[in-house]
């Protein structure tokens, strides 16, 4: 069984020495050390060896693997040296030129907005608990007064997991978890990723970011909710904003509202982001439904609340005038370098 190992080693020495470029060397590396390479193939033959010879055979194959790895590493360094010498020998090479600047990492615009939102709300006495992205059907739907026949529970809206759980479709489950965890009165926000099984376009993604807000107290009002939301958006955008409040239906609030702001990308004239309306839906909000308060373990006759769900991705688009939400999850460094 040792003869095939010796043959592979001899051939590897010849092939590595003959590699004339780093690309060719990578191909040789995969040929010998890849998951389906020659070394892995030899290891799979261990079952053919007599039981008493298997430990020695396994050690020899591992030694071969290390030897080939050493050959490749040394050849790679040699090729780098050759490349460097070729560059130095170029008559146009000028060693007095400054080196290119080091690339500096940047905070992602969504992370930056999330930090700003947290700073604004913590300054107002809100806490920021963290809850799981994989949720149960109860916390994501039932406890939020979303019955089994509600359209939001259809397959086109939800990523279901094999164990019966799901990827949360909103950060609203934080309402229930917080009411069960903290003694009222309290104020909390829950920032994080959410997931929707829907078509991707300029203003919709399957993965995006939200922040849920919840205030529980003896007496709350829509006026207080509206004022808090306008302060939040104005603080983030660093300017006064024009907003509007219109009726909206959400099972977990009653009454419910849609809070829109004038599109900052087009200034209200109409574009693909605002779907030519001049307005962008920023957040749904309203007074917490008594059923939701009850599922949170509180008595709705004693406690009231208001809640909102803010789309962080949409807020980033408004602040930095990004016209396509897909840029935020695309990982394109050229785009991220423009956000300062």
Secondary structure, DSSP 8 states (H G I E B T S, - for coil): -HHHHHHHHHHHHHHHHH--SHHHHHHHHHHHHSTTSHHHHHHGGGGGS-GGGHHHHHHHHHHHHHHHHHHHHHHHHHHHHHHHHHHHHSTT--TTS-----------HHHHHHHHHHHHHHTTT-B-----SEE-HHHHTGGGT--TTSGGGSTTT--B-TTS-EE-SSTTHHHHHHHHHS-SSEEEEEEEEEE--S--BTTB-SEEEEEEEEEEESS--HHHHHHHHHHHHHHHHTS---EEEEE---TTEEEEEEEEEE-TTTTTS--TTTTTSSEEEEEEEEEE-HHHHHHTT--TTT-EEEEEEEEHHHHHHHHHT-S-THHHHH--HHHHTT--
